[in-house]
Every structure is written in structure tokens, then in C-alpha cells.
Amino acid sequence: NFIEKGRVKFIHQDGTKGYPKEAPFDKILCSASAKSLPEAWKRQLKIGGKIVTPIETSIWVFEKEKENQFRKERYPGFVFVPLIST
């Protein structure tokens, strides 16, 4: 079990705020569709890291090249549940 071995943590909170307590991250993966990429995720990603997330009806891959510079790729044609912020 990955949770028992400490490889996976279960966190229940507003995902749009990321998890600054353990940032920066190598990768961020989301499976619910947002209207735009949350700013918190951009800040909490390491340079060279990637975010894979749905935005509206596309899957997007963002790679952090510099502190405020991202390379992005869009893969359209999907449907997702919405990402809800509290």
C-alpha cells in the first residue's frame, strides 16, 4: 500500500491553491477541468517541472522553463468534470 509506505499522501483541500507546504514540485497532475491554470500551481512548480491538466475541453502540458516562462502544448477534444474552488 503506497499510503502505508509513505509514498502517497492524501490531502483533502482546495486544489486550486496547490500545496505550498511541500512545494516546489517536479510534476503537478490534475484530472478535473479548470477555466485557466491556477497561479498557485505555477509558483509551486520547479524550473524544468511539468503540469498536466485539463483546461476546458483540452489537455494542456505546461513546462516551466524559467521563473515566469512556460512552454505549453494543447491537446483538444476532451470532456472532464469541473475543478471546483472553495
C-alpha positions as CSV (number, residue, x, y, z in Angstrom):
1,N,0.0,0.0,0.0
2,F,1.6,3.3,-1.1
3,I,-0.1,5.3,1.6
4,E,1.2,3.0,4.4
5,K,4.7,3.1,2.9
6,G,4.6,6.9,2.8
7,R,4.9,7.2,-0.9
8,V,1.5,8.8,-1.4
9,K,-0.2,11.4,0.8
10,F,-4.0,12.0,0.7
11,I,-4.7,15.7,1.1
12,H,-8.3,17.0,1.2
13,Q,-8.4,20.7,0.4
14,D,-9.0,23.3,-2.3
15,G,-6.7,22.0,-5.1
16,T,-6.6,25.4,-6.9
17,K,-4.4,26.6,-4.1
18,G,-1.8,23.9,-4.6
19,Y,0.1,22.6,-1.6
20,P,2.7,25.2,-0.7
21,K,3.7,23.3,2.4
22,E,5.7,20.8,0.3
23,A,6.5,22.9,-2.8
24,P,8.3,23.1,-5.1
25,F,7.1,20.1,-7.2
26,D,8.7,18.2,-10.1
27,K,5.2,17.4,-11.5
28,I,1.6,18.5,-10.9
29,L,-1.2,16.4,-12.4
30,C,-4.9,17.3,-12.3
31,S,-7.8,15.4,-13.8
32,A,-10.6,18.0,-13.4
33,S,-11.1,20.9,-15.8
34,A,-10.3,24.4,-14.8
35,K,-11.1,27.6,-16.7
36,S,-7.4,28.6,-16.5
37,L,-4.2,27.4,-15.0
38,P,-4.1,28.3,-11.3
39,E,-1.4,30.8,-10.4
40,A,-0.5,28.8,-7.3
41,W,0.5,25.8,-9.4
42,K,2.8,28.0,-11.5
43,R,4.5,29.3,-8.4
44,Q,4.8,25.9,-6.8
45,L,6.4,24.1,-9.8
46,K,10.2,23.7,-10.0
47,I,12.0,25.1,-13.1
48,G,12.1,22.1,-15.5
49,G,8.9,20.7,-14.0
50,K,5.6,19.9,-15.8
51,I,2.0,20.5,-15.1
52,V,-0.5,18.2,-17.0
53,T,-4.1,19.4,-16.6
54,P,-7.4,19.8,-18.4
55,I,-8.5,23.4,-19.2
56,E,-12.0,23.5,-20.5
57,T,-12.1,20.8,-23.3
58,S,-8.3,20.3,-23.9
59,I,-5.5,18.6,-22.0
60,W,-2.6,21.0,-21.5
61,V,1.1,20.3,-20.7
62,F,3.0,23.2,-19.2
63,E,6.8,23.0,-18.8
64,K,8.4,25.7,-16.6
65,E,11.4,27.0,-18.5
66,K,12.2,30.0,-16.2
67,E,10.5,31.5,-13.2
68,N,7.7,33.2,-15.2
69,Q,8.1,31.4,-18.5
70,F,6.3,28.3,-19.6
71,R,6.3,26.2,-22.8
72,K,2.8,24.9,-23.4
73,E,1.2,22.2,-25.6
74,R,-2.6,21.8,-26.2
75,Y,-4.4,18.5,-27.0
76,P,-8.1,19.3,-27.8
77,G,-11.2,17.2,-27.9
78,F,-11.9,16.0,-24.3
79,V,-14.6,16.3,-21.7
80,F,-13.8,16.5,-17.9
81,V,-15.5,17.0,-14.6
82,P,-15.1,20.6,-13.4
83,L,-12.4,21.7,-10.9
84,I,-14.2,23.4,-8.0
85,S,-12.7,26.0,-5.8
86,T,-13.9,26.6,-2.3
